[in-house]
Amino acid sequence: MAKPSNWNLFRCFRTLQGRLVFGLAFTWLLVVALVLGMAWHLGQSMVQRTSLSHLRYEANMLTDEITQQMSSRISALKHVSETVAGRDNSLWLQNELRRNNALLEWFEGIVIIDANGQVVADWPMVDDRQGLDTSQTEYFRMLKGTQSPYVSEPFVGRASQYPMVLVSVPRFDAQGSFAGVVGGVVSLRTSGLFSRLSRMQQSEGSYAVIFTASGKVLYHPDHEKIMSDAPAQSNNRWLSEALDGWQGSAVGSLLDGQIGMQAYGQVWPAGWIVGRYLTKEEAHLPLSDYIKKLWWVWAILAVLMLPLLWWLLGRLLRPLRYLESQIGEVGLGQRKYVALATNMQELNQVASTFNRVEGERQALLDSVQEREAFLNSILQATPQGMFVANFDGDITYMNPALLDLLGISSTVPMSQWIEQVHPDDREGAMDMWRHSLKTHSEFVRQLRFIRHDPSDQKTDKETLWLEVHARAVMVSQAEFSLGMVGMVKDITERRQQEALQRWEAEHDPLTGLLNRRGFERRLDEAFAEFQKTSTPSALMLFDLDHFKPINDEGGHALGDEMLRRIAQVVAWEVRRSDHVARQGGDEFGVLLPSCTLGQARKVAESLRQAVADISVTHEGKEYCVTLSIGVTAFDEEDHEMNDAVKRADAASYEAKAQGRNAAVVSVVDTSSVNALFD
């Protein structure tokens, strides 16, 4: 009677040949799974980096194109403004606009407004537009205040029902005074501003959006969302940062709540933000299809290789069976060495090595106990923390001094106390430890260790700074290594002293703010970043009005209390990324990286109001101070950081000259500073 086929399969598994065949097949599939898993994991990271880089490129490309488009339109309007400078005759202005009819390729219409906000000429002519009062519009007031080109908030055209913006530049008379506005109406749908966006192949998971700085949507693949407000900024941190002037790429929640990649660029002439978005599903789709195909190809290959592996291993294992038999006889004392009659070089080398090792083993056994006792005595007696590790990375011994230093028991497994290494130091230390084990090189590392007794939850944790120095122990005669021996030193006090010295060198001891040295270093870094990437940064310098009576009447202790309170309020009002400094006496400075001049104005006003509410009392008399703030921003005309500092300082003096309790802005292209807030 024939035995079942599953019995034959069971017998195959009982043989070394069968186990190796099926083991190799299983290992093949496991390795394939691991390789594909690693490929998927690494591929995701590569796809993410590549996608972020591509999104940054596309966002910058779109930003550059829209910036060029807006700059060209602004330049054209400036040319018109220069042409009509000093002219007030409406008929002459109307004829001059008609002569510039070519500008209608860029604008839906052009208007000229006088210094009082009255429309005096337009082209093409529209009923009831001449004589229209625009003095209360946001764009007229902004132009009159800044005397710089400005792009209005979007609005819907009355005739076309298309979203539009007004691009406007100031007019000046012969004396250089503000004489009105030249403005051009730009259709966001037909002007060609977003022509590249309309040509891009956008999908549900890959799209681009244009926002205003106030969060209004100017362009979206879904036209129904145009002119709507951006989603809640609390749901998308990076969009919130972009609306505040930041540009770059990141991974996080997109506009619809999905997780994906996003990149932002700033169209500075218009105050717009370009957002480029890509969902993770869309980015990983090609990689997922590729991994699936590879899996099936490798699985079929493994099945086809089974018969070949069976035959090959059968031939290779025949001499190995003889070697196994003779090694057993050596172990039983029936022979002193193994001798194989085979021409397989590898097995002969194994037999030769076995014979040599067996001889050495017998010689070493005689002295190993004596050496072990000697080593244990040394390690137990030394006051220095020491340990021994094998080349698998496991620490096999720690002397009492080290156990006491770490506050652990010798029975605690390595996997448990290694978790007490500070998370910020653990990965780097483990990588270097594995490298030292692999190359037999020295291991030198400083790391933090959180010392505590896990069984006592009431005991406070103590963070120690440890210096670990380990090296391989080599056997000189045989030229091989036995493992790693290391020493551990407590350097906590030294590190704390170094950290304190670094902090004190750049901070004011009274307020805890940056001192002049620390502030100037951060100014140099921000100015270098501005020269390299044109990232805008704002600078505020201010001193305290009416501070001297506090020191004179209340003493320096009262003055110090007022300085501390002001430092706390200023630090609270600005962003965490901003740098606040007390440069000496009652002089303060604030550096706002990645911040536009308009945003700095709002911050200056909030600081002025907040400090005005602070008071101290001495002998029944209440003392208050105000701020005279000078505000400026890095400019392309600045040759060094001190150029911006001088502007801000001059603006601060101007604020004090205007009566104190004011914020004054200073820009490069004006000969005087302008008061912003009183």
Secondary structure, 3 states (H helix, E strand, C coil): CCCCHHHHHHHHHHCHHHHHHHHHHHHHHHHHHHHHHHHHHHHHHHHHHHHHHHHHHHHHHHHHHHHHHHHHHHHHHHHHHHHCCCCCCHHHHHHHHHHCHHHHHCCCEEEEEECCCEEEEEECCCCCCCCCECCCCHHHHHHHHHCCCEECCCEECCCCCCEEEEEEEEEECCCCCEEEEEEEEEECCCCCCCHHHHHCCCECCEEEEEEECCCEEEECCCHHHCCCECCCHHHCHHHHHHHCCCCEEEEEECCCCCEEEEEEEEECCCCEEEEEEEEHHHHHHHHHHHHHHHHHHHHHHHHHHHHHHHHHHHHHHHHHHHHHHHHHHHHCCCCCCCCCCCCCHHHHHHHHHHHHHHHHHHHHHHHHHHHHHHHHHHHHHCCCEEEEECCCCCEEEECHHHHHHHCCCCCCCHHHHHHHECHHHHHHHHHHHHHHHHHCCCEEEEEEEEECCCCCCCCCCEEEEEEEEEEEEEECCCCEEEEEEEEEEECHHHHHHHHHHHHHHCECCCCCCECHHHHHHHHHHHHHHHHHHCCCEEEEEEEEECCHHHHHHHHHHHHHHHHHHHHHHHHHHCCCCCEEEEEECCEEEEEEECCCHHHHHHHHHHHHHHHHCCEEEECCEEEECEEEEEEEECCCCCCCHHHHHHHHHHHHHHHHHCCCCEEEECCCCCCCCEEEEC
